[in-house]
Amino acid sequence: MQRPTCTGIRIRSTHDADVLFHAVALNILPMVVRRLDSDERMALCSGCVYVWEERWHGPPDTTEPGIERFTDGRAWGPSRARDDFLFYYEKSSNSKISTLANSKAGSSQKMIKQTYSVYVNTSAGLRKWHLNAYYTQETVDDLATVDDIPMLRRLVVPEARYICARASRSR
């Protein structure tokens, strides 16, 4: 079973997101390399963070790494921008995955999805990486931050290594 990049954590700022991207680049944390299967979707809970690479659009038969579109099996409302993040609020749904996941977690709270995207130079060239973080309004204050995790709080992110994709779109 594929695990989230990190669990039990919230993202407070783009710096927090960059720390997670850098931990993935250094192989300290895993990158999600394929879409979530049904068991992985049901395991998604508050504090789960997924870092994944977008597949560059090539021929359909390409073996290019990455994920074309991240799917979590939940129904989301329209995005709301705040700083460089996009936030999505879970819609009421008859989705089996959402209903089962909420009952499994002992919660009927709706999830909030926070996303952030960057361009990063890798050994394979320029790539687009994404971060999807999930939480509920009721649990967000109970989640750890990068400052609470020793292997993350010590990371020094190189200047301009991770370039916000939203900012570069407007330039």
N, C-alpha and C positions, 0 to 999 in steps of 0.2 A: 504494500500500500504506500502510495506517495504521501509524504508528510508535508505540512505547510513549511514555508521557509523559517518561520518563527511562530511561537505560540505564547499566549498570555501577555501580550505587549500591545501598547497603543503608540500611534505616531502623532507627535505633537507639532512637528515642524518639518520643513524640507531637509534640515540637517539630520534629523532622526532618520528620515527616509534614505538620505545619502549614506548614512552609517550602515544601514542594512544592505544597500546596494554594494558598498565596499566590502562588507563581510562576505557577500556572495561572490564578488570578484576574486577575493582571496581564498575562496573555498572553505571559509569558516562556517558559513551557513549554506544550505542547499538551494539551488534554483529549481523551481517547478518546471518540468520539461514536457509535460503533456497535460491535456485537459483533465479535469477531475472526473473520476468515475462515480457511480452512484453511491458507493460506500464512503468515498472521500467527500462527496457533497453533503452527505448526512452528518459527517464528522465536523463539518465547518461550524465554528462557534465563535463567540466573542473573544477577541484577542488573537485570532488567527491572521497571519500576514503571509501573503504569497508574492514572491518576486519571480517574474517570468519574462522571457525574451520573446519579442514579437517576431514572427516569421516574415522575412522579406518576401514580397510577392514575386514568385517566379513561376515557371511552368507547373501545372498541376501535378506532374509526376516527380517533382523535385524532392530530394531528401534533405532539403535545407532544414536546419534545426529551428526550434522555436514553436510557438503556439500562434495560430492565426487569430483566435479569439478565445479569451478566457471565459468559461461558462461555470456558473455555480448553482444553477437550477432554481434560482429564486426570481421573483418578479420585482422589478425596481421601478420607481418613479423617475421622472426626468432629473438630469444632473443639476446640481447647484454648485457654482464655483465659489471657492473661498481661498484667497491667496493663489497658490499654484496647484491646489488640490481640487478634485471634483468629488462631491458627496452625493450619494444615492440613498434614498430611504425606501425600505422594503414596503411593497404594497401588500394589502390583504390579498391572500391568494388561497386557492384550493389546491395548490401544489402539494403533492404527497411528500416531496423532499423537504419543503419548508415546514410542513406540519409535523412530520416525523422528527426532523432535526430539532425543532422547538420543544416537542414533548420529550425527546431523548435528553435534551439539556435541562429539562425541568423549567422551561421558560416559555412564556407566550409573548415575550418582548420582540418587537420588530427590530431587525438588524439595520445597521447603517454601514454602507460600504464607502470607504475613502480610497480614492485612487490618485496615483501620481506617476508620471512618465518622464523618462530621461533618455537622452542620447549618450552613449558611452563608446569610446574607442576600445575595442577588444583585439585580441590577436587575430581574429577573423575579420576585422574591419569595424566600421561604424555600425552599431546596433541600437535598437530601441528597446529599453527595458521598462517594465511596468511593475508597480507595487499595488496590490489590493489588500487593504486592511479592513477587518470586520470588527464591529463592536455593537453593543446596545447602549442606549443612554444611561440605563440603570447600572451597567457594569464598567463603564469607561474609566471611572475614577479608581477602580480596584485593580486595573491592569498595570503591569510594570512598564517602565520606559527604558530606552537604551542606557540611560545612566544607572539603572538598577542591575544591569547585567555586566559583570566584570569584563568578559571577553569583547563586549561591544563598546563599553564606555572608554576603553583605552585606545580604540581605533582612531587614527588620524586620517581623515579623508583628504586626499590631494586636492588642492585648489583647482576648480574648473574641470574636474574629472567627470562629473555627472551634470550634464546640461539639461535643464528643464525643457521638455518638449513643448509645453504651452508657451513659454517665453519665446522660444525660437520660432514658433508659428506666427507670432505677431510682429516679428522683425522683418 
